[in-house]
Amino acid sequence: MSLPVVFSPSARKSFLSIIKNIQEKWGKKSSEKFKSLAVKTLKNLSLQPNMFKASSLAHNIRRGIISKQTSFYYQIYPDKIEILFFVDNRHEPLIE
């Protein structure tokens, strides 16, 4: 059984910001490749919600990885998976 993956407002904003940054620095082809990788990762997450380890932030928040440069934090609910926000790993870490 798969759960729907939904974006919080912060997740949507941070995702679009990362895509914009990639496109500005490395071009449209790179941003499309990143989007494709993100979609693939989120589809897998939908099927296997516990595939990533729990964050030290809270036991019910998990940290997923799209690439070595980009991570995301999410929470699992009985009826959905909510993406909380995306993080560019090259910046100073907010949380671990």
KEPA-209468 format. One record per atom (N, C-alpha, C): z, x, y; residue number from 1; atom name; chain. Coordinates in steps of 0.1 Angstrom, whole numbers, padded with zeros to 4 digits. Layout:
+-------+-------+-------+-----+------+-------+
:    pz :    px :    py :   n : atom : chain :
+-------+-------+-------+-----+------+-------+
:     Z :     X :     Y : NUM :   CA :     A :
...
+-------+-------+-------+-----+------+-------+
//
This chain:
+-------+-------+-------+-----+------+-------+
:    pz :    px :    py :   n : atom : chain :
+-------+-------+-------+-----+------+-------+
:  0000 :  0008 : -0012 :   1 :    N :     A :
:  0000 :  0000 :  0000 :   1 :   CA :     A :
:  0000 :  0009 :  0012 :   1 :    C :     A :
: -0008 :  0006 :  0022 :   2 :    N :     A :
: -0009 :  0013 :  0034 :   2 :   CA :     A :
: -0002 :  0005 :  0046 :   2 :    C :     A :
:  0004 :  0013 :  0055 :   3 :    N :     A :
:  0010 :  0007 :  0067 :   3 :   CA :     A :
:  0001 :  0009 :  0079 :   3 :    C :     A :
:  0000 :  0000 :  0088 :   4 :    N :     A :
: -0008 :  0002 :  0100 :   4 :   CA :     A :
: -0001 :  0013 :  0109 :   4 :    C :     A :
: -0010 :  0021 :  0115 :   5 :    N :     A :
: -0005 :  0031 :  0124 :   5 :   CA :     A :
: -0008 :  0026 :  0138 :   5 :    C :     A :
:  0003 :  0026 :  0147 :   6 :    N :     A :
:  0002 :  0021 :  0160 :   6 :   CA :     A :
:  0006 :  0032 :  0170 :   6 :    C :     A :
:  0001 :  0033 :  0182 :   7 :    N :     A :
:  0004 :  0043 :  0192 :   7 :   CA :     A :
:  0014 :  0036 :  0202 :   7 :    C :     A :
:  0024 :  0043 :  0205 :   8 :    N :     A :
:  0033 :  0039 :  0217 :   8 :   CA :     A :
:  0025 :  0043 :  0229 :   8 :    C :     A :
:  0029 :  0037 :  0241 :   9 :    N :     A :
:  0022 :  0041 :  0253 :   9 :   CA :     A :
:  0023 :  0057 :  0256 :   9 :    C :     A :
:  0034 :  0063 :  0252 :  10 :    N :     A :
:  0035 :  0078 :  0254 :  10 :   CA :     A :
:  0025 :  0085 :  0245 :  10 :    C :     A :
:  0024 :  0080 :  0233 :  11 :    N :     A :
:  0014 :  0086 :  0223 :  11 :   CA :     A :
:  0000 :  0085 :  0228 :  11 :    C :     A :
: -0004 :  0073 :  0233 :  12 :    N :     A :
: -0017 :  0071 :  0238 :  12 :   CA :     A :
: -0020 :  0081 :  0250 :  12 :    C :     A :
: -0011 :  0082 :  0259 :  13 :    N :     A :
: -0012 :  0090 :  0270 :  13 :   CA :     A :
: -0013 :  0105 :  0266 :  13 :    C :     A :
: -0004 :  0110 :  0257 :  14 :    N :     A :
: -0004 :  0124 :  0253 :  14 :   CA :     A :
: -0017 :  0127 :  0245 :  14 :    C :     A :
: -0021 :  0118 :  0237 :  15 :    N :     A :
: -0033 :  0120 :  0229 :  15 :   CA :     A :
: -0045 :  0122 :  0238 :  15 :    C :     A :
: -0047 :  0113 :  0247 :  16 :    N :     A :
: -0058 :  0114 :  0256 :  16 :   CA :     A :
: -0058 :  0126 :  0265 :  16 :    C :     A :
: -0046 :  0130 :  0269 :  17 :    N :     A :
: -0044 :  0143 :  0276 :  17 :   CA :     A :
: -0048 :  0155 :  0268 :  17 :    C :     A :
: -0045 :  0155 :  0255 :  18 :    N :     A :
: -0049 :  0166 :  0247 :  18 :   CA :     A :
: -0064 :  0167 :  0245 :  18 :    C :     A :
: -0070 :  0155 :  0243 :  19 :    N :     A :
: -0084 :  0154 :  0241 :  19 :   CA :     A :
: -0091 :  0159 :  0254 :  19 :    C :     A :
: -0086 :  0155 :  0265 :  20 :    N :     A :
: -0092 :  0159 :  0278 :  20 :   CA :     A :
: -0091 :  0174 :  0280 :  20 :    C :     A :
: -0080 :  0180 :  0276 :  21 :    N :     A :
: -0077 :  0194 :  0277 :  21 :   CA :     A :
: -0087 :  0202 :  0268 :  21 :    C :     A :
: -0089 :  0197 :  0256 :  22 :    N :     A :
: -0098 :  0204 :  0247 :  22 :   CA :     A :
: -0112 :  0203 :  0252 :  22 :    C :     A :
: -0116 :  0191 :  0257 :  23 :    N :     A :
: -0130 :  0190 :  0262 :  23 :   CA :     A :
: -0132 :  0199 :  0274 :  23 :    C :     A :
: -0123 :  0200 :  0283 :  24 :    N :     A :
: -0124 :  0209 :  0295 :  24 :   CA :     A :
: -0125 :  0223 :  0291 :  24 :    C :     A :
: -0117 :  0228 :  0281 :  25 :    N :     A :
: -0117 :  0242 :  0278 :  25 :   CA :     A :
: -0127 :  0246 :  0268 :  25 :    C :     A :
: -0130 :  0237 :  0258 :  26 :    N :     A :
: -0139 :  0241 :  0247 :  26 :   CA :     A :
: -0151 :  0232 :  0245 :  26 :    C :     A :
: -0152 :  0222 :  0252 :  27 :    N :     A :
: -0164 :  0213 :  0252 :  27 :   CA :     A :
: -0163 :  0201 :  0243 :  27 :    C :     A :
: -0173 :  0192 :  0245 :  28 :    N :     A :
: -0173 :  0179 :  0238 :  28 :   CA :     A :
: -0172 :  0180 :  0223 :  28 :    C :     A :
: -0180 :  0190 :  0217 :  29 :    N :     A :
: -0181 :  0191 :  0203 :  29 :   CA :     A :
: -0167 :  0194 :  0197 :  29 :    C :     A :
: -0159 :  0203 :  0204 :  30 :    N :     A :
: -0145 :  0206 :  0199 :  30 :   CA :     A :
: -0136 :  0194 :  0200 :  30 :    C :     A :
: -0138 :  0186 :  0211 :  31 :    N :     A :
: -0129 :  0174 :  0212 :  31 :   CA :     A :
: -0132 :  0164 :  0202 :  31 :    C :     A :
: -0145 :  0162 :  0199 :  32 :    N :     A :
: -0149 :  0153 :  0188 :  32 :   CA :     A :
: -0144 :  0157 :  0174 :  32 :    C :     A :
: -0144 :  0170 :  0172 :  33 :    N :     A :
: -0139 :  0176 :  0159 :  33 :   CA :     A :
: -0124 :  0173 :  0158 :  33 :    C :     A :
: -0117 :  0175 :  0170 :  34 :    N :     A :
: -0102 :  0172 :  0170 :  34 :   CA :     A :
: -0099 :  0157 :  0167 :  34 :    C :     A :
: -0107 :  0149 :  0174 :  35 :    N :     A :
: -0105 :  0134 :  0172 :  35 :   CA :     A :
: -0107 :  0130 :  0157 :  35 :    C :     A :
: -0117 :  0136 :  0151 :  36 :    N :     A :
: -0120 :  0134 :  0137 :  36 :   CA :     A :
: -0109 :  0138 :  0128 :  36 :    C :     A :
: -0104 :  0150 :  0131 :  37 :    N :     A :
: -0092 :  0155 :  0123 :  37 :   CA :     A :
: -0080 :  0146 :  0125 :  37 :    C :     A :
: -0078 :  0142 :  0137 :  38 :    N :     A :
: -0066 :  0133 :  0140 :  38 :   CA :     A :
: -0068 :  0120 :  0132 :  38 :    C :     A :
: -0079 :  0114 :  0132 :  39 :    N :     A :
: -0082 :  0101 :  0125 :  39 :   CA :     A :
: -0079 :  0103 :  0110 :  39 :    C :     A :
: -0084 :  0114 :  0105 :  40 :    N :     A :
: -0082 :  0117 :  0090 :  40 :   CA :     A :
: -0067 :  0119 :  0087 :  40 :    C :     A :
: -0060 :  0126 :  0095 :  41 :    N :     A :
: -0046 :  0128 :  0093 :  41 :   CA :     A :
: -0038 :  0115 :  0094 :  41 :    C :     A :
: -0042 :  0106 :  0104 :  42 :    N :     A :
: -0035 :  0094 :  0105 :  42 :   CA :     A :
: -0038 :  0084 :  0094 :  42 :    C :     A :
: -0050 :  0084 :  0089 :  43 :    N :     A :
: -0054 :  0076 :  0077 :  43 :   CA :     A :
: -0045 :  0080 :  0065 :  43 :    C :     A :
: -0044 :  0093 :  0063 :  44 :    N :     A :
: -0036 :  0098 :  0052 :  44 :   CA :     A :
: -0021 :  0094 :  0054 :  44 :    C :     A :
: -0016 :  0095 :  0066 :  45 :    N :     A :
: -0003 :  0091 :  0069 :  45 :   CA :     A :
: -0001 :  0076 :  0066 :  45 :    C :     A :
: -0010 :  0068 :  0069 :  46 :    N :     A :
: -0010 :  0054 :  0066 :  46 :   CA :     A :
: -0007 :  0051 :  0051 :  46 :    C :     A :
: -0013 :  0060 :  0043 :  47 :    N :     A :
: -0011 :  0058 :  0028 :  47 :   CA :     A :
:  0001 :  0065 :  0023 :  47 :    C :     A :
:  0006 :  0076 :  0030 :  48 :    N :     A :
:  0017 :  0083 :  0025 :  48 :   CA :     A :
:  0026 :  0086 :  0037 :  48 :    C :     A :
:  0034 :  0076 :  0042 :  49 :    N :     A :
:  0042 :  0077 :  0054 :  49 :   CA :     A :
:  0052 :  0089 :  0054 :  49 :    C :     A :
:  0057 :  0093 :  0042 :  50 :    N :     A :
:  0067 :  0103 :  0041 :  50 :   CA :     A :
:  0061 :  0117 :  0039 :  50 :    C :     A :
:  0048 :  0119 :  0041 :  51 :    N :     A :
:  0041 :  0131 :  0038 :  51 :   CA :     A :
:  0045 :  0143 :  0047 :  51 :    C :     A :
:  0052 :  0140 :  0059 :  52 :    N :     A :
:  0056 :  0151 :  0067 :  52 :   CA :     A :
:  0072 :  0151 :  0068 :  52 :    C :     A :
:  0078 :  0162 :  0071 :  53 :    N :     A :
:  0092 :  0163 :  0070 :  53 :   CA :     A :
:  0099 :  0157 :  0082 :  53 :    C :     A :
:  0111 :  0153 :  0080 :  54 :    N :     A :
:  0119 :  0147 :  0090 :  54 :   CA :     A :
:  0122 :  0157 :  0101 :  54 :    C :     A :
:  0123 :  0152 :  0113 :  55 :    N :     A :
:  0126 :  0161 :  0125 :  55 :   CA :     A :
:  0141 :  0163 :  0126 :  55 :    C :     A :
:  0145 :  0174 :  0132 :  56 :    N :     A :
:  0159 :  0176 :  0135 :  56 :   CA :     A :
:  0164 :  0167 :  0146 :  56 :    C :     A :
:  0155 :  0161 :  0153 :  57 :    N :     A :
:  0158 :  0151 :  0164 :  57 :   CA :     A :
:  0166 :  0139 :  0158 :  57 :    C :     A :
:  0161 :  0134 :  0147 :  58 :    N :     A :
:  0168 :  0123 :  0141 :  58 :   CA :     A :
:  0162 :  0121 :  0127 :  58 :    C :     A :
:  0170 :  0117 :  0117 :  59 :    N :     A :
:  0165 :  0116 :  0104 :  59 :   CA :     A :
:  0153 :  0106 :  0102 :  59 :    C :     A :
:  0152 :  0096 :  0111 :  60 :    N :     A :
:  0142 :  0086 :  0110 :  60 :   CA :     A :
:  0129 :  0089 :  0118 :  60 :    C :     A :
:  0129 :  0101 :  0124 :  61 :    N :     A :
:  0117 :  0105 :  0132 :  61 :   CA :     A :
:  0111 :  0117 :  0124 :  61 :    C :     A :
:  0098 :  0117 :  0122 :  62 :    N :     A :
:  0092 :  0128 :  0115 :  62 :   CA :     A :
:  0082 :  0135 :  0124 :  62 :    C :     A :
:  0079 :  0148 :  0120 :  63 :    N :     A :
:  0069 :  0156 :  0128 :  63 :   CA :     A :
:  0057 :  0158 :  0119 :  63 :    C :     A :
:  0046 :  0153 :  0123 :  64 :    N :     A :
:  0033 :  0155 :  0116 :  64 :   CA :     A :
:  0025 :  0166 :  0123 :  64 :    C :     A :
:  0016 :  0171 :  0115 :  65 :    N :     A :
:  0008 :  0182 :  0121 :  65 :   CA :     A :
: -0007 :  0179 :  0119 :  65 :    C :     A :
: -0015 :  0180 :  0130 :  66 :    N :     A :
: -0029 :  0177 :  0130 :  66 :   CA :     A :
: -0036 :  0191 :  0128 :  66 :    C :     A :
: -0032 :  0201 :  0136 :  67 :    N :     A :
: -0037 :  0214 :  0135 :  67 :   CA :     A :
: -0026 :  0224 :  0139 :  67 :    C :     A :
: -0028 :  0237 :  0138 :  68 :    N :     A :
: -0017 :  0246 :  0142 :  68 :   CA :     A :
: -0014 :  0244 :  0157 :  68 :    C :     A :
: -0023 :  0239 :  0165 :  69 :    N :     A :
: -0021 :  0237 :  0179 :  69 :   CA :     A :
: -0015 :  0224 :  0183 :  69 :    C :     A :
: -0016 :  0214 :  0174 :  70 :    N :     A :
: -0012 :  0200 :  0178 :  70 :   CA :     A :
: -0003 :  0193 :  0167 :  70 :    C :     A :
:  0008 :  0188 :  0172 :  71 :    N :     A :
:  0017 :  0180 :  0163 :  71 :   CA :     A :
:  0019 :  0166 :  0169 :  71 :    C :     A :
:  0025 :  0158 :  0161 :  72 :    N :     A :
:  0029 :  0145 :  0166 :  72 :   CA :     A :
:  0042 :  0140 :  0160 :  72 :    C :     A :
:  0049 :  0132 :  0167 :  73 :    N :     A :
:  0062 :  0126 :  0161 :  73 :   CA :     A :
:  0060 :  0111 :  0159 :  73 :    C :     A :
:  0066 :  0107 :  0148 :  74 :    N :     A :
:  0064 :  0093 :  0144 :  74 :   CA :     A :
:  0076 :  0087 :  0138 :  74 :    C :     A :
:  0077 :  0074 :  0138 :  75 :    N :     A :
:  0088 :  0067 :  0131 :  75 :   CA :     A :
:  0082 :  0056 :  0122 :  75 :    C :     A :
:  0088 :  0055 :  0110 :  76 :    N :     A :
:  0084 :  0046 :  0100 :  76 :   CA :     A :
:  0093 :  0033 :  0101 :  76 :    C :     A :
:  0086 :  0022 :  0101 :  77 :    N :     A :
:  0092 :  0009 :  0101 :  77 :   CA :     A :
:  0088 :  0002 :  0088 :  77 :    C :     A :
:  0094 : -0009 :  0084 :  78 :    N :     A :
:  0090 : -0016 :  0072 :  78 :   CA :     A :
:  0076 : -0021 :  0073 :  78 :    C :     A :
:  0071 : -0024 :  0085 :  79 :    N :     A :
:  0058 : -0031 :  0086 :  79 :   CA :     A :
:  0047 : -0022 :  0093 :  79 :    C :     A :
:  0051 : -0010 :  0098 :  80 :    N :     A :
:  0042 : -0002 :  0105 :  80 :   CA :     A :
:  0047 :  0013 :  0106 :  80 :    C :     A :
:  0038 :  0021 :  0111 :  81 :    N :     A :
:  0042 :  0035 :  0115 :  81 :   CA :     A :
:  0038 :  0036 :  0130 :  81 :    C :     A :
:  0048 :  0040 :  0138 :  82 :    N :     A :
:  0046 :  0041 :  0152 :  82 :   CA :     A :
:  0045 :  0056 :  0156 :  82 :    C :     A :
:  0034 :  0060 :  0162 :  83 :    N :     A :
:  0033 :  0073 :  0167 :  83 :   CA :     A :
:  0040 :  0074 :  0180 :  83 :    C :     A :
:  0049 :  0082 :  0182 :  84 :    N :     A :
:  0057 :  0083 :  0194 :  84 :   CA :     A :
:  0051 :  0091 :  0205 :  84 :    C :     A :
:  0046 :  0103 :  0202 :  85 :    N :     A :
:  0039 :  0112 :  0211 :  85 :   CA :     A :
:  0033 :  0123 :  0204 :  85 :    C :     A :
:  0023 :  0130 :  0211 :  86 :    N :     A :
:  0016 :  0141 :  0206 :  86 :   CA :     A :
:  0021 :  0153 :  0214 :  86 :    C :     A :
:  0020 :  0165 :  0208 :  87 :    N :     A :
:  0025 :  0177 :  0214 :  87 :   CA :     A :
:  0015 :  0189 :  0212 :  87 :    C :     A :
:  0012 :  0196 :  0223 :  88 :    N :     A :
:  0004 :  0208 :  0222 :  88 :   CA :     A :
:  0014 :  0219 :  0218 :  88 :    C :     A :
:  0013 :  0225 :  0207 :  89 :    N :     A :
:  0022 :  0234 :  0201 :  89 :   CA :     A :
:  0022 :  0248 :  0209 :  89 :    C :     A :
:  0012 :  0250 :  0217 :  90 :    N :     A :
:  0011 :  0262 :  0225 :  90 :   CA :     A :
:  0020 :  0262 :  0237 :  90 :    C :     A :
:  0025 :  0250 :  0241 :  91 :    N :     A :
:  0034 :  0250 :  0252 :  91 :   CA :     A :
:  0049 :  0251 :  0247 :  91 :    C :     A :
:  0058 :  0253 :  0256 :  92 :    N :     A :
:  0072 :  0254 :  0253 :  92 :   CA :     A :
:  0076 :  0242 :  0244 :  92 :    C :     A :
:  0083 :  0244 :  0233 :  93 :    N :     A :
:  0087 :  0233 :  0224 :  93 :   CA :     A :
:  0097 :  0224 :  0231 :  93 :    C :     A :
:  0095 :  0211 :  0229 :  94 :    N :     A :
:  0105 :  0201 :  0235 :  94 :   CA :     A :
:  0116 :  0199 :  0225 :  94 :    C :     A :
:  0112 :  0197 :  0212 :  95 :    N :     A :
:  0122 :  0195 :  0201 :  95 :   CA :     A :
:  0116 :  0201 :  0189 :  95 :    C :     A :
:  0124 :  0203 :  0179 :  96 :    N :     A :
:  0119 :  0208 :  0166 :  96 :   CA :     A :
:  0121 :  0198 :  0155 :  96 :    C :     A :
+-------+-------+-------+-----+------+-------+
//
